[in-house]
Amino acid sequence: MVRMAAEGGTSDIVATPHANLEFQFQPELVQARIAEVQQAAGDAPRIHYGCDFHLSYDNIQDAIAHPGRYSINHLNYILVEFSDLAIFHTTTSIFEQLLHAGLSPIITHPERNLLLQKRLKELEGWVEMGCFIQLTGQSFLGRFGNRARDFSYLLMKHGLVHFIASDAHDLKHRPTALEPVRKHLVSEFGEAEANRLLVDNPKAVLEGRLLERVSMPQSVPARKWFRFWA
């Protein structure tokens, strides 16, 4: 998978093992595994430390006490994955606590979450308060169905998208290759916007630099929105 990413032009990739109730997150083990994969794959792409952080009570308290344990490159951005089963009514308060601890949450693939698809206003509010949104590249190509694709375009229309990632799991169905996604983004939104989502903003995160909190609304191709988006 790492070699596939390199062949497709990816210069950097973040390893994101889950930190949830099913999988215990072990930072030292993650670092060791990254080193092993990097040695096997060579110099490119550079593999960075991170995780897919779930909002459980223990995770939240531990992240507040030890912010660098879960964040990308031990800096100030943390990838947050929501449950498909429930959205906590205290989510805004949780994000406030993480932000106060110096962690900027990046909400991952909301377009694939049936509950978040119905919470556009809440997503807008979370971005306004300092969170960011990352979409899965293949969502734009229809890999996760029409709802995920259409909600991706709606989020773009509202200027709520800050990153596009592979969220890769294998070589065939969820690959690391992003070149097809990049070509699609260029054709739909232009070269500058594709670079912002795939290069400029991700680079800022890896370096721990500040990003603009709210993106300007984008001009997107006309789409037939489903009624439940309203």
N, C-alpha and C positions, 0 to 999 in steps of 0.2 A: 504493500500500500504506500509506503514512504517512497519507494522508487517510482511508482506510478505518479505520485505527486510531483516529484522532481522532473520527470519526463514531460509533464504537462506545464512546467514553468513555475511551479510553486517554490518560493524561496524559503518560506518559514511555515511551520505547522505547529499547532498547540495540541499536546496530548491531553485528552479530557476523560480520564476514568471517572466513573460515577462516585459521588459521595452522597449516599442515601441510606435508607434503612436496610437495604438488601446487601450493599457492598460497603464494607468498612474501608475508609480512605486512610491510606498509610503513606504519608509524604516521603519517608525515606525509601520505601519500596518503589514508589513512583519515580523518584530521581534515579534509582538504580536501573530500572527498566528503560527509562529514557536513554541513559548512557549506553546500555546494551544495544538498543535499536540504532542509535546514532552511530555507534562503532560499526555495526553490520552494514548500515546503509551508506556510509560515507559522509562527506561534508554537506551535501545538499539533499533535501532541504534541512534547515536548522530546526531541531525539535525543541519546543519550549514546554515548560511546566504549566499545568493547569488542571482543572477538573470540571465536571458537570455537577454543580452544587444544588442540592435539593433543600427546600425550606422546612426542615424538621427542627424541632426545638433544640435538640442537642447540637445540630450543625450550626444553627444561628448563634447560640451562645458561645460555641467554640470559635467561630469566625470573628465575633466581636472581640473576644479575648486574644485571639492570635490571627490577625487579618491576613498576614502573608502565607498562612498555611494552605489556603484554598485559592488564592488569587493567581492570575496569570503572571508568570515570572516572579512571583512573590511580591508584586507591586500593588497597584491600586484598582485593578479591574477584576471582577469575579463573574463567571458565567453561571447564570441561574436558570435551572430547568424546572418548570412547573409540573405538578402532577396532572394526569389526564382525568383524575377522579374528582378533585375538589380544589377550589381556590379559596385560601384563607381570607376571611373578612378583615383580618389584621395585616394583610399584605403591605399596605401603605406604611403602616407603623414599622413593620419589619425592614422595609427598604430605608426608612428614615434612620433606623438604628445602624444598618450597614453603612450608609453614607456618613453618618456621624463617626463611625469607626475608621473612616478613610477608604471604604470600599465602594466603587461605583458598579452597581449591578448591570450586567448585560443579559437581558432576557432572551433566551435561546428559543428558536423556532416556534414563536407563538402562532404562526400560520398553520401549524400542524396540530394545534391543541384545540379541540372542539369547544372547550369552555372559554378560552381566550379569544376565539373567533367572534364571540358575542360580547366582548368587553373592549371595544375600541376606545371608548371614553376613558376607561381606567388605564389602558395602555398610554393614551395621550397624557394623562395625569402623571403617570410614573416617569415618562420621558421628561415632562416639564420639571419634575422635582430633581432630576439628575440621573435617571437610569437611561439605558440604551437598549436597542433592539437589534438582534442578529437573526437573519433568515437563512434557511437552508437553500443553497443554490438550485438544487433539483426541483424545489417547489415551483420555480418559475417555468420549468420544463414539463410540469404535469406529473412528475413521479409520484406525488402523494395525493393525487386527485384534484378535481376541479375546485373544491372548496379551498384547499391550501393554496392553489395557484391564484385564485381570484382574491383571496385575502392578502396575499403577498402584494398584488397590484394595488389593492386598496391602501395598504400601509405605505407603499411608495407614494401614492397620490397625496396622502396626508403628511408626507415628509417625516415619517417615523422610523425609517430604516437606516441603520448606521454601519452594518456589516453584512456581508454575504460569506457563508462558510460551507465547507463540504459536508460537515457532520458525517464523515465517512465511517463505515462499519465493515466493509469488505471490498473485494475487487470487482464485483459484478453489479450488484443491486444498489449499493451505497458507496461508490468509489471515491477516491481522493481527487480524481481528475476534475479540474475546474475550468478547463479551457472551453468546453461547450457552453458552460454557464456564462463565462466572460463574453463570448461571441454574442450570446442572446442579449445580455445586458447592454452591450454596445449598440446593438441594432435597435433595442427598445428605448434606451435612455441616454445613449451617447457615451463617448469615450471618457469624458471627464467624470461622469457619474459612476461608471464602472470602476475607474481607478480609485475613486473615493471609497467605494464599498469594499473593494478587493485588495487595495494596496495602501492608500494613505491612512485611513482610519485604523486598520489592523496594525500597521507599523507604529502608530502613536500608542496603541495599547501595549504592544510589546516593550516599548520604551517607557511606559508609564507617563506619557504626556497627556495634557488636558485636551479634551475634545469639546467641540460645540455641543451644547446639551440638546438643542432642538434644531432639526434640519428644516430648511425651507421646503414648503410643499413642492412636489415635483409635477412636471407636465408628463402625464403618462398616456399611453394609447387607450382609446376608448374601449371599455370592457362592459360586458353584460353582467352587472352585479346581481347577486342573488338577493331576494327580498330581506332575508334575515340579517344582512349586513347593516341594514338601517338602524 
